[in-house]
Amino acid sequence: ATVSVLYWTYKITLRTNRMQDGPSEKDRSGTQLGLLRSCGLIRSNGEAVDFDEEFAGVKVIGLYLSASWCPPCRAFSPQLESVCNGEDAIRIVLLSGDREEKDFKNYLAQYPSFLAAPFASSAKRELTKSLGTSLMPTLHIINATTGELITNWGRTVVPSNPLCVQEWVAGNSGLFNHHLIGKIVFICSASVLILIFLVQSMMPVTERAPRH
């Protein structure tokens, strides 16, 4: 019975992994793509980005709220660039929470693969507001064509799932690594069976009086 429960828990988890983390919000989705286009994105060297050319063939976009003064951001940004650098299917767009433009520029310069909304852009402020959070670091992954949210758990996914970009492209949150979950379920199931066997083997056997 225990093994059966674990098995179905695993199956439900896999099914849930293919669902979005939140409800479909088409109005917000379209607004975010529109704001991205109107931001006038730049590269880490300050060069302006041609939106249509840059995002041709891109499948997912990471909206990354971060700042140079934030220690968790400084720890996470190198991990994010390492995972996404060289991946043609994704672009990371930095939405800076820095208080000074020079700090923003210095921070962005450290991550050549990142794009960014200009520091003083009003569209950037609206885009940041659309994320619905001020927590940093925050990484929302959206579909590059429809703007629909794939996951707002990107910050959690990147360190734990090296295949997260492929997961996002497939429309999965990437929050769970299928292979890792399979191993965990197997280990848990085996552990439960062993524990049951040990408990039963240590239980005293009550001797019954012989019948006459």
C-alpha atoms as one frame of an Amber mdcrd trajectory, in Angstrom:
protein
   0.000   0.000   0.000   2.835   2.365   0.879   4.590   1.684  -2.422   1.326
   2.283  -4.269   0.878   5.682  -2.593   4.427   6.696  -3.459   3.950   5.571
  -7.066   0.803   7.610  -7.584   2.352  10.600  -5.850   5.175  10.416  -8.374
   2.729  10.178 -11.296   0.743  13.169 -10.070   3.950  15.166  -9.610   4.989
  14.501 -13.200   1.581  15.583 -14.441   1.669  18.726 -12.314   5.111  19.565
 -13.671   3.601  20.120 -17.103   1.168  22.683 -15.780   1.812  26.371 -15.406
   2.617  27.668 -11.933  -0.302  30.025 -12.060  -3.428  30.819 -14.053  -3.183
  31.992 -17.654  -3.241  35.775 -17.690  -3.417  36.769 -21.340  -3.748  40.474
 -20.688  -0.621  40.534 -18.537   1.231  38.313 -21.024   0.589  40.613 -23.953
   1.440  43.651 -21.846   4.801  42.219 -20.798   5.859  41.504 -24.385   4.736
  44.960 -25.431   6.670  46.566 -22.599   9.752  44.513 -23.442   9.632  45.804
 -27.004   9.149  49.402 -25.931  11.933  49.282 -23.335  14.658  49.714 -25.935
  16.751  46.838 -24.595  20.525  47.122 -24.395  23.453  44.691 -24.192  25.992
  44.540 -21.391  28.262  46.925 -23.343  25.464  49.484 -23.727  24.751  48.670
 -27.371  21.099  48.972 -28.425  19.293  45.743 -29.338  17.228  45.220 -32.463
  14.274  43.454 -30.859  13.015  41.497 -33.866  16.488  40.358 -34.860  17.556
  39.450 -31.336  14.463  37.441 -30.484  14.045  35.629 -33.796  14.007  31.941
 -32.912  14.027  32.572 -29.174  11.556  30.321 -27.330  11.575  31.679 -23.786
  12.488  34.916 -22.032  13.707  35.261 -18.476  12.592  38.442 -16.731  15.238
  38.837 -14.070  14.728  41.252 -11.183  18.101  41.791  -9.550  20.461  44.414
  -8.115  24.169  44.777  -7.412  23.599  45.648  -3.741  21.688  42.397  -3.135
  24.006  39.576  -1.885  21.695  36.725  -3.004  21.535  38.358  -6.455  25.311
  38.520  -6.704  25.459  34.831  -5.803  22.732  33.784  -8.224  23.635  35.825
 -11.321  26.795  33.814 -12.192  24.752  30.600 -11.910  22.094  32.005 -14.204
  24.597  33.121 -16.823  26.388  29.769 -16.670  23.146  27.897 -17.375  21.830
  30.222 -20.088  24.996  31.399 -21.835  25.211  29.917 -25.327  21.582  28.772
 -25.284  19.901  30.175 -28.400  16.422  29.351 -27.118  16.485  31.785 -24.178
  17.275  35.411 -23.454  17.666  36.856 -19.976  16.465  40.426 -19.521  17.774
  42.201 -16.439  15.298  44.473 -14.672  17.592  46.342 -12.364  16.697  47.291
  -8.825  19.852  49.363  -8.425  19.517  52.869  -7.027  22.288  54.430  -9.125
  22.797  54.100 -12.876  26.537  53.568 -12.523  25.891  50.585 -10.246  23.466
  49.171 -12.809  25.996  49.535 -15.629  28.825  47.988 -13.622  26.617  45.077
 -12.623  25.344  44.430 -16.150  28.887  44.589 -17.568  29.765  41.470 -15.567
  27.260  39.332 -17.485  27.772  39.562 -21.263  24.915  37.176 -22.081  22.309
  39.336 -20.320  20.178  41.935 -22.017  18.714  44.739 -19.926  16.031  47.373
 -19.817  17.675  50.822 -19.630  17.999  52.173 -16.115  15.661  55.148 -16.504
  13.095  53.445 -18.754   9.486  54.008 -17.687   8.590  50.779 -19.519  11.064
  48.974 -17.251   9.244  50.243 -14.182   5.922  49.061 -15.594   7.420  45.704
 -16.546   8.882  45.264 -13.065   5.519  46.141 -11.553   3.829  43.518 -13.741
   5.866  40.771 -12.059   3.847  41.342  -8.916   6.805  41.169  -6.555   9.664
  43.288  -5.271  11.661  40.337  -3.972  15.152  39.882  -5.384  16.429  37.863
  -7.027  13.306  36.910  -8.947  13.274  35.104 -12.290  10.056  34.779 -14.261
  10.173  32.641 -17.404   7.678  33.521 -20.138   6.940  32.169 -23.598   8.714
  34.414 -26.110   5.842  34.194 -28.610   2.717  34.387 -26.462   4.117  35.984
 -23.315   2.402  33.382 -21.160   4.008  32.557 -17.845   5.897  29.260 -17.742
   7.199  29.608 -14.206   7.915  32.263 -11.625  10.185  29.833  -9.749  13.209
  30.312 -11.974  15.349  31.387  -9.032  14.738  28.023  -7.373  15.003  25.939
 -10.536  18.363  27.122 -11.912  20.622  25.796  -9.108  18.781  22.485  -8.852
  18.065  21.526 -12.459  20.860  21.755 -15.072  18.314  20.948 -17.795  16.033
  23.827 -16.842  16.268  25.622 -20.201  15.119  22.516 -22.066  12.314  22.115
 -19.540  11.181  25.699 -20.034  11.277  25.397 -23.813   9.038  22.323 -23.491
   6.607  24.384 -21.424   7.487  22.781 -18.078   8.295  24.696 -14.936  11.501
  22.713 -14.477  10.861  22.799 -10.756  11.184  19.025 -10.581  13.869  16.961
 -12.241  12.119  13.818 -13.479  15.178  11.605 -13.148  15.934  12.897  -9.669
  12.349  12.347  -8.544  12.417   8.802  -9.905  15.528   8.054  -7.879  14.060
   9.620  -4.752  10.819   7.646  -5.088  12.769   4.419  -5.602  15.006   5.076
  -2.578  12.028   6.035  -0.397  10.082   2.961  -1.456  13.029   0.663  -0.780
  13.661   2.364   2.580  10.047   1.930   3.647  10.085  -1.774   2.750  13.343
  -2.316   4.637  11.997  -0.430   7.647   8.815  -2.528   7.678  10.879  -5.722
   7.471  13.165  -4.627  10.330  10.277  -3.594  12.556   8.494  -6.879  11.957
  11.644  -8.898  12.545  12.253  -7.207  15.895   8.714  -7.676  17.185   8.470
 -10.404  19.836   6.591 -13.460  18.736   3.842 -14.422  21.172   3.888 -18.149
  21.736   0.523 -19.747  21.787  -0.222 -22.463  24.283  -0.526 -25.830  22.590
  -4.053 -27.061  22.194  -5.043 -30.267  23.924
